[in-house]
Amino acid sequence: MAEERVEIGSYCLISWNVGIADSDFHPLDPEARRQDALALAPYYSKQPPRPAIRTKPVRIADNVWIGMGAVILKGVTIGENSVVAAGAIVTKDVPPNCVVAGNPATIVKHL
Protein backbone atom coordinates (compact mmCIF):
# COMPACT_ATOMS: atom_id res chain seq x y z
CA MET A 1 0.00 0.00 0.00
CA ALA A 2 1.31 3.40 -0.87
CA GLU A 3 0.41 6.81 0.48
CA GLU A 4 2.98 8.43 -1.81
CA ARG A 5 5.48 6.20 -3.65
CA VAL A 6 6.63 2.58 -3.94
CA GLU A 7 9.04 1.80 -6.80
CA ILE A 8 9.49 -1.80 -7.96
CA GLY A 9 12.18 -2.64 -10.52
CA SER A 10 12.17 -5.16 -13.35
CA TYR A 11 12.28 -8.94 -12.92
CA CYS A 12 11.28 -8.87 -9.25
CA LEU A 13 9.63 -11.84 -7.56
CA ILE A 14 7.24 -10.86 -4.78
CA SER A 15 5.57 -13.73 -2.98
CA TRP A 16 2.14 -13.76 -1.34
CA ASN A 17 1.24 -11.95 1.85
CA VAL A 18 4.09 -9.45 1.49
CA GLY A 19 3.54 -6.02 3.03
CA ILE A 20 5.20 -2.96 1.50
CA ALA A 21 4.40 0.35 3.16
CA ASP A 22 5.74 3.85 2.51
CA SER A 23 4.12 5.24 5.68
CA ASP A 24 2.84 4.24 9.11
CA PHE A 25 -0.72 4.65 7.70
CA HIS A 26 -1.94 6.12 10.99
CA PRO A 27 -0.44 8.71 13.37
CA LEU A 28 1.26 7.57 16.56
CA ASP A 29 -0.21 10.36 18.69
CA PRO A 30 -3.43 9.06 20.36
CA GLU A 31 -5.50 12.20 19.67
CA ALA A 32 -4.36 12.32 16.04
CA ARG A 33 -5.29 8.61 15.68
CA ARG A 34 -8.78 9.39 16.98
CA GLN A 35 -9.11 12.22 14.45
CA ASP A 36 -7.82 9.87 11.73
CA ALA A 37 -10.44 7.26 12.65
CA LEU A 38 -13.20 9.88 12.44
CA ALA A 39 -11.87 11.17 9.12
CA LEU A 40 -12.04 7.65 7.68
CA ALA A 41 -15.44 6.72 9.15
CA PRO A 42 -18.04 6.80 6.34
CA TYR A 43 -20.94 7.01 8.80
CA TYR A 44 -19.61 10.08 10.67
CA SER A 45 -21.40 13.16 9.30
CA LYS A 46 -18.79 15.77 10.33
CA GLN A 47 -15.62 14.15 9.06
CA PRO A 48 -12.55 16.19 10.09
CA PRO A 49 -9.56 16.44 7.74
CA ARG A 50 -7.17 13.54 7.96
CA PRO A 51 -3.99 14.36 9.95
CA ALA A 52 -0.70 14.49 8.10
CA ILE A 53 1.06 11.13 7.88
CA ARG A 54 4.83 10.86 7.48
CA THR A 55 5.86 9.06 4.33
CA LYS A 56 9.18 7.93 2.85
CA PRO A 57 9.37 6.17 -0.52
CA VAL A 58 10.24 2.48 -0.80
CA ARG A 59 12.59 1.49 -3.62
CA ILE A 60 13.02 -2.10 -4.77
CA ALA A 61 15.74 -2.48 -7.39
CA ASP A 62 15.85 -4.92 -10.32
CA ASN A 63 15.93 -8.70 -9.84
CA VAL A 64 14.92 -8.70 -6.17
CA TRP A 65 13.19 -11.71 -4.61
CA ILE A 66 10.92 -11.08 -1.61
CA GLY A 67 9.73 -14.21 0.23
CA MET A 68 6.24 -14.82 1.59
CA GLY A 69 5.10 -12.86 4.60
CA ALA A 70 7.97 -10.36 4.47
CA VAL A 71 7.33 -6.74 5.47
CA ILE A 72 9.17 -3.80 3.89
CA LEU A 73 8.83 -0.61 5.94
CA LYS A 74 8.89 3.02 4.85
CA GLY A 75 12.10 4.57 3.55
CA VAL A 76 13.79 1.26 2.72
CA THR A 77 15.78 0.64 -0.46
CA ILE A 78 16.46 -2.95 -1.45
CA GLY A 79 19.50 -3.26 -3.70
CA GLU A 80 19.74 -5.09 -7.00
CA ASN A 81 19.83 -8.92 -6.98
CA SER A 82 19.05 -9.13 -3.25
CA VAL A 83 16.80 -11.66 -1.52
CA VAL A 84 14.48 -10.97 1.41
CA ALA A 85 13.73 -14.19 3.30
CA ALA A 86 10.21 -15.28 4.15
CA GLY A 87 8.89 -13.51 7.24
CA ALA A 88 11.68 -10.92 7.34
CA ILE A 89 10.88 -7.43 8.65
CA VAL A 90 13.03 -5.00 6.67
CA THR A 91 13.56 -1.76 8.60
CA LYS A 92 16.80 -0.54 6.97
CA ASP A 93 18.32 -0.45 3.49
CA VAL A 94 19.54 -3.71 1.98
CA PRO A 95 22.74 -3.49 -0.10
CA PRO A 96 22.88 -5.07 -3.56
CA ASN A 97 23.65 -8.80 -3.82
CA CYS A 98 22.66 -9.76 -0.26
CA VAL A 99 20.29 -12.12 1.49
CA VAL A 100 18.52 -10.71 4.55
CA ALA A 101 16.42 -12.54 7.13
CA GLY A 102 14.92 -12.08 10.58
CA ASN A 103 13.19 -9.43 12.64
CA PRO A 104 14.67 -6.95 12.15
CA ALA A 105 16.21 -8.20 8.92
CA THR A 106 19.99 -8.57 8.92
CA ILE A 107 22.42 -9.71 6.26
CA VAL A 108 22.91 -13.47 6.41
CA LYS A 109 24.76 -13.95 3.11
CA HIS A 110 26.51 -12.02 0.37
CA LEU A 111 25.81 -13.25 -3.15
PEWO-V905455 format. One record per backbone hydrogen bond with DSSP energy under -1.0 kcal/mol. NH is the residue of the N-H (numbers start at 1). CO is the residue of the C=O. E is the energy in kcal/mol with one decimal. If there is no record, write none. Layout:
# PEWO-V905455
nh=(NH/NH)
co=(CO/CO)
e=(E/E)
This chain:
# PEWO-V905455
nh=(7/9/13/15/19/21/33/34/35/36/37/38/39/40/44/56/58/59/60/61/63/65/66/67/69/70/71/72/73/75/76/78/79/81/82/83/84/85/87/88/89/90/94/97/99/100/101/105/106/108/109/111)
co=(58/60/64/66/70/72/29/30/31/32/33/34/35/36/41/22/5/76/7/78/10/82/13/84/16/67/88/19/90/56/73/59/94/62/79/98/65/100/68/85/102/71/77/80/109/83/106/89/101/99/99/97)
e=(-3.1/-2.2/-2.7/-2.5/-2.6/-2.5/-2.4/-1.9/-2.2/-2.4/-2.5/-2.1/-2.4/-1.5/-1.0/-2.5/-1.5/-2.3/-2.6/-2.6/-2.9/-2.1/-3.2/-3.1/-1.7/-1.5/-2.7/-3.3/-2.4/-1.4/-1.3/-2.9/-2.5/-2.0/-1.5/-2.7/-3.1/-2.9/-1.5/-1.9/-2.4/-3.2/-2.8/-2.7/-2.7/-2.6/-2.1/-2.9/-2.4/-3.1/-1.3/-3.2)
